Amino acid sequence: MIRALAIGLALFLPAVQAEDLNPVKDAGPYVPSPQSVVADMLRYAEVGPQDFLIDLGSGDGRIVLTAAKVFGARGFGVEIKDELVRKSNEAAKREGLADRVKFLKQDLFKTDLSQATVITMYLLPDTVNLLKDKFLKELRPGTRIVSHDYPLTGWIPEKYLQMDLEDKIKISGVTTTLIYLYVVPARVEGRWKAQMPPAVSRQPATLSLRQQLTRVSGSARLDGKEVPLEDIKLRGDKLTFKLSGRRGEFSGQVKGRSIDGFVETGRTKAPWSATLGG
Ligand SMILES: C[S@@+](CC[C@H](N)C(=O)[O-])C[C@H]1O[C@@H](n2cnc3c(N)ncnc32)[C@H](O)[C@@H]1O
């Protein structure tokens, strides 16, 4: 009996100590987003039946529940408070949504986000920024991130909305409410070997791209000449640009290490493609 207890403790103690060394970081107190902000966040991200939404710190579950009930999405919420997780799962059952959404007692910093097409959060400003690298590592290009009130610093939002809401006075002391929408960009940094239509370059071309999140700059080497790129835009996996001093708009879809697209010049439309590492 004593021996069994000793073995039990020996097995148990390292786990306890490891947990103590790695306590769950409190990413913010339980303050629910006003229901009107929830609706705005989901509309803003254009959530629909094709989406899988993850709410980081899901509180009473209202964002995930509304996403499923009103916008037809699936998803889950993660929350550290037992009672809130229990209530959220009960609400999902009560509203007939339990086959599409669930709530897990789980640390948001340790949650695998790779399934998401939409991330929502209402967390402390420093937490939001601690998550930036995780987002870029785990989320697929094109995934939308919606943050209530706090921005991801250094990342230009796709859109942001500012409004005044009386409901916010009891939460933050001011009426100002912000919603930020970000779209995870594909990785395009590097040298790409490109096949261009003969009107653009007869010889194999190269694209040299530099990237800082959604900001991209670079140039193309076309028939031995270096031509700067202009009006470069990267939204998710969609890249568009022009060649300085030349006609034509380039658009392309980034798929890992390749890009396929078209160059349109007035009435003509011709394909182009590129592979990374040219
Ligand atoms: C401001 S509330 C937002 C609730 C909900 N997302 C909403 O907008 O109505 C933040 C929630 O995050 C939870 N939370 C804080 N730290 C967390 C962590 N490390 N992992 C999971 N949830 C956490 C809190 O318990 C709280 O319920």
The ligand as a Gaussian input file, in Angstrom:
#p B3LYP/6-31G(d) Opt

LIG

0 1
 C      -12.340000      39.704000     -22.158000
 S      -12.935000      38.048000     -22.001000
 C      -13.579000      37.787000     -23.624000
 C      -14.693000      36.749000     -23.692000
 C      -15.276000      36.526000     -25.090000
 N      -14.250000      36.203000     -26.068000
 C      -16.029000      37.757000     -25.557000
 O      -15.447000      38.531000     -26.353000
 O      -17.152000      37.945000     -25.090000
 C      -11.378000      37.130000     -21.997000
 C      -11.525000      35.678000     -21.575000
 O      -10.270000      35.025000     -21.736000
 C      -10.121000      34.050000     -20.718000
 N       -8.682000      33.734000     -20.596000
 C       -7.710000      34.473000     -20.008000
 N       -6.522000      33.859000     -20.143000
 C       -6.728000      32.709000     -20.853000
 C       -5.872000      31.665000     -21.285000
 N       -4.546000      31.671000     -21.062000
 N       -6.425000      30.647000     -21.992000
 C       -7.764000      30.612000     -22.241000
 N       -8.623000      31.578000     -21.818000
 C       -8.113000      32.610000     -21.151000
 C      -10.719000      34.739000     -19.509000
 O      -11.079000      33.806000     -18.516000
 C      -11.911000      35.482000     -20.121000
 O      -13.088000      34.734000     -20.029000

